[in-house]
Amino acid sequence: MSAVVWFRRDLRLEDNPAWAEATSDHDEVRPLFIIDPKLWIPSHRLTQLIAHLHGLDAAIQKSSGRLCVMTGNPATVLKTVLAAGDDLYFNDDYSPYATKRDNAVTYAFGERVKRMNGTAVHAPGTILTNSETPYKVFTPFHRRWADQELPAPARQGKAKVTDDVGEGLPQLSETPLMEGGPKAARKRLAEFEKVVDDYADLRNRPDLDSTSHLSADLKFGTLSPVRVMIEIGSKTPSRAAFVRQIAWRDFYMHLMHHFPHTVEAPLRPEYRDLWWRNDEDAFIKWKTGNTGYPIIDAGMRQLLSEGWMHNRVRMLTASFLVKDLLIDWRWGEQHFMKLLVDGDVAQNVGNWQWVAGTGADAAPYFRIFNPVTQGKKFDPDGDYVRRYVPELSELGSAHIHDPWGAGPLELAAAGIELGDHYPLPMVDHAEARQEALAMYEMARGQSDG
Ligand SMILES: Cc1cc2nc3c(=O)[nH]c(=O)nc-3n(C[C@H](O)[C@H](O)[C@H](O)COP(=O)(O)OP(=O)(O)OC[C@H]3O[C@@H](n4cnc5c(N)ncnc54)[C@H](O)[C@@H]3O)c2cc1C
């Protein structure tokens, strides 16, 4: 009896439920990756994916097999790869595109398809309120989520692994942001474990680089989220704070599973008709990091150069786009998705809607981050700004987050002429805030009426 394991965003052999089950229940297993041309778009993420495929292949070679790579529409490729009687195993993905694709494949191959959960800690659909409805607020979801028993890690079975490489691995045309494959991911987890106990205190500080950087490993599944939870545990407040972030990740996957329309529409229907200004020039200034607000510009430039941005700064840059520039959150969501190495539909949409106040958030639309006070609080010496906005590197800490507040002598000594070397603020935050509140209140008023 043989089977095919279709790898997608679970690029590991360890604690991979589909791989474990197939290699336990069959004599021979073919590991398969399908290059779907619709998703094969040059980006930081694609480079990282290719690096991870090489790493996965290296892991499979230890079982004397090879990763088989084929290109095409997944349902068509599977028809050619699956021999009569072969079973097909995969771990579920929860984006609307993936769900549609996987449902079509399940329809085509019927009972031969075995679907597992290897992407979330607890499978979307399994954490419900007492009245069996999905949670729309994180805190009660988290309570119930934390009460569940962790799934036992899945172990590889004894099947022979085939060594047909198909078309062969795609080659890297540029250097990935991080070393690819599950072995490198485990090393990153081990490195983070050495500093995890500072997480609760320092996780909001972009200048200190004190978070795990595991988001891309979780996105591609080079690490299992269950394995991460077991390794980190919850013995200290910092470890518990970290695991709570993993719960946020599950929460957004569960929301996407229940409310796939939120990819395009607000979860809260009262915000369907917000009157976005959608100024193209303002959008370009935001994308290129030229807003005149240093913490925003640093974040946007980090995203451009590294394909990653610290969570606090993601919140600030997203809030600035939506609430200071009145630009539709979907514009920002798509820009992030293009550039983020960890770009993930459920996480990105969920977080953008959270910031925009249109999604699953207990603190709603009137929370508007002030980029200056937030900068001073979370990047107190301005080191993060100086790293990504070199025009300001000579400016002292007192005005690094509001250079327009520095005196002419101070600016001259730092070699800065505002409006020339570095832009003046493109909007007045206090005024923009009032306009945003008016826009949201109008939408709410209309929906009440
Ligand atoms: C506007 C916006 C867009 C975002 N888009 C994405 C995205 O496309 N993909 C993505 O993985 N994360 C996204 N996030 C969440 C978060 O910013 C990143 O997961 C985090 O910055 C990754 O860094 P880390 O691994 O060092 O995080 P850590 O602080 O070390 O957290 C550990 C893990 O917990 C999860 N996590 C942490 N914060 C969040 C959160 N707010 N929501 C959901 N999961 C979280 C991630 O899997 C992360 O790797 C977004 C946040 C915002 C505000």
The ligand as an SDF file (V2000), in Angstrom:
LIG
                    3D

 53 58  0  0  0  0  0  0  0  0999 V2000
   -0.6930   44.8870   10.8140 C   0  0  0  0  0  0  0  0  0  0  0  0
   -0.0810   43.5610   11.2250 C   0  0  0  0  0  0  0  0  0  0  0  0
    0.1370   42.5720   10.2790 C   0  0  0  0  0  0  0  0  0  0  0  0
    0.6820   41.3320   10.6550 C   0  0  0  0  0  0  0  0  0  0  0  0
    0.8880   40.3650    9.6870 N   0  0  0  0  0  0  0  0  0  0  0  0
    1.3840   39.1520   10.0580 C   0  0  0  0  0  0  0  0  0  0  0  0
    1.5930   38.1380    9.0850 C   0  0  0  0  0  0  0  0  0  0  0  0
    1.3120   38.2930    7.8890 O   0  0  0  0  0  0  0  0  0  0  0  0
    2.1090   36.9450    9.5100 N   0  0  0  0  0  0  0  0  0  0  0  0
    2.4250   36.7230   10.8260 C   0  0  0  0  0  0  0  0  0  0  0  0
    2.9060   35.6330   11.1610 O   0  0  0  0  0  0  0  0  0  0  0  0
    2.2050   37.6620   11.7620 N   0  0  0  0  0  0  0  0  0  0  0  0
    1.7050   38.8660   11.4260 C   0  0  0  0  0  0  0  0  0  0  0  0
    1.5160   39.8270   12.3830 N   0  0  0  0  0  0  0  0  0  0  0  0
    1.6940   39.4570   13.8030 C   0  0  0  0  0  0  0  0  0  0  0  0
    3.0660   39.7650   14.4120 C   0  0  0  0  0  0  0  0  0  0  0  0
    3.4560   41.0700   14.1230 O   0  0  0  0  0  0  0  0  0  0  0  0
    4.1640   38.8150   13.9580 C   0  0  0  0  0  0  0  0  0  0  0  0
    3.7360   37.4740   14.0790 O   0  0  0  0  0  0  0  0  0  0  0  0
    5.4060   38.9940   14.8260 C   0  0  0  0  0  0  0  0  0  0  0  0
    5.8680   40.3200   14.7450 O   0  0  0  0  0  0  0  0  0  0  0  0
    6.4890   38.0460   14.3530 C   0  0  0  0  0  0  0  0  0  0  0  0
    7.6520   38.2390   15.0760 O   0  0  0  0  0  0  0  0  0  0  0  0
    8.1680   37.1550   16.1160 P   0  0  0  0  0  0  0  0  0  0  0  0
    8.0980   35.7990   15.5190 O   0  0  0  0  0  0  0  0  0  0  0  0
    9.4980   37.6180   16.6000 O   0  0  0  0  0  0  0  0  0  0  0  0
    7.0700   37.3080   17.2480 O   0  0  0  0  0  0  0  0  0  0  0  0
    7.0090   36.8420   18.8000 P   0  0  0  0  0  0  0  0  0  0  0  0
    6.7400   38.0480   19.5720 O   0  0  0  0  0  0  0  0  0  0  0  0
    8.2810   36.0990   19.1090 O   0  0  0  0  0  0  0  0  0  0  0  0
    5.7710   35.9250   18.8590 O   0  0  0  0  0  0  0  0  0  0  0  0
    5.8150   34.5040   18.7240 C   0  0  0  0  0  0  0  0  0  0  0  0
    4.8450   34.0490   17.6730 C   0  0  0  0  0  0  0  0  0  0  0  0
    3.5270   34.3470   18.0820 O   0  0  0  0  0  0  0  0  0  0  0  0
    2.7330   34.6980   16.9550 C   0  0  0  0  0  0  0  0  0  0  0  0
    2.2840   36.0880   17.0960 N   0  0  0  0  0  0  0  0  0  0  0  0
    2.8960   37.1090   17.7230 C   0  0  0  0  0  0  0  0  0  0  0  0
    2.1540   38.2320   17.6580 N   0  0  0  0  0  0  0  0  0  0  0  0
    1.0460   37.9070   16.9570 C   0  0  0  0  0  0  0  0  0  0  0  0
   -0.1040   38.6240   16.5370 C   0  0  0  0  0  0  0  0  0  0  0  0
   -0.2840   39.9130   16.8020 N   0  0  0  0  0  0  0  0  0  0  0  0
   -1.0270   37.9800   15.8090 N   0  0  0  0  0  0  0  0  0  0  0  0
   -0.8910   36.6720   15.5110 C   0  0  0  0  0  0  0  0  0  0  0  0
    0.1790   35.9280   15.8810 N   0  0  0  0  0  0  0  0  0  0  0  0
    1.1210   36.5430   16.5920 C   0  0  0  0  0  0  0  0  0  0  0  0
    3.6450   34.5850   15.7360 C   0  0  0  0  0  0  0  0  0  0  0  0
    3.4610   33.3170   15.1600 O   0  0  0  0  0  0  0  0  0  0  0  0
    5.0210   34.7330   16.3410 C   0  0  0  0  0  0  0  0  0  0  0  0
    6.0540   34.1390   15.5980 O   0  0  0  0  0  0  0  0  0  0  0  0
    0.9900   41.0820   12.0210 C   0  0  0  0  0  0  0  0  0  0  0  0
    0.7660   42.0950   12.9580 C   0  0  0  0  0  0  0  0  0  0  0  0
    0.2390   43.3140   12.5800 C   0  0  0  0  0  0  0  0  0  0  0  0
   -0.0050   44.3680   13.6290 C   0  0  0  0  0  0  0  0  0  0  0  0
  1  2  1  0
  2  3  1  0
  2 52  2  0
  3  4  2  0
  4  5  1  0
  4 50  1  0
  5  6  2  0
  6  7  1  0
  6 13  1  0
  7  8  2  0
  7  9  1  0
  9 10  1  0
 10 11  2  0
 10 12  1  0
 12 13  2  0
 13 14  1  0
 14 15  1  0
 14 50  1  0
 15 16  1  0
 16 17  1  0
 16 18  1  0
 18 19  1  0
 18 20  1  0
 20 21  1  0
 20 22  1  0
 22 23  1  0
 23 24  1  0
 24 25  2  0
 24 26  1  0
 24 27  1  0
 27 28  1  0
 28 29  2  0
 28 30  1  0
 28 31  1  0
 31 32  1  0
 32 33  1  0
 33 34  1  0
 33 48  1  0
 34 35  1  0
 35 36  1  0
 35 46  1  0
 36 37  1  0
 36 45  1  0
 37 38  2  0
 38 39  1  0
 39 40  1  0
 39 45  2  0
 40 41  1  0
 40 42  2  0
 42 43  1  0
 43 44  2  0
 44 45  1  0
 46 47  1  0
 46 48  1  0
 48 49  1  0
 50 51  2  0
 51 52  1  0
 52 53  1  0
M  END
$$$$
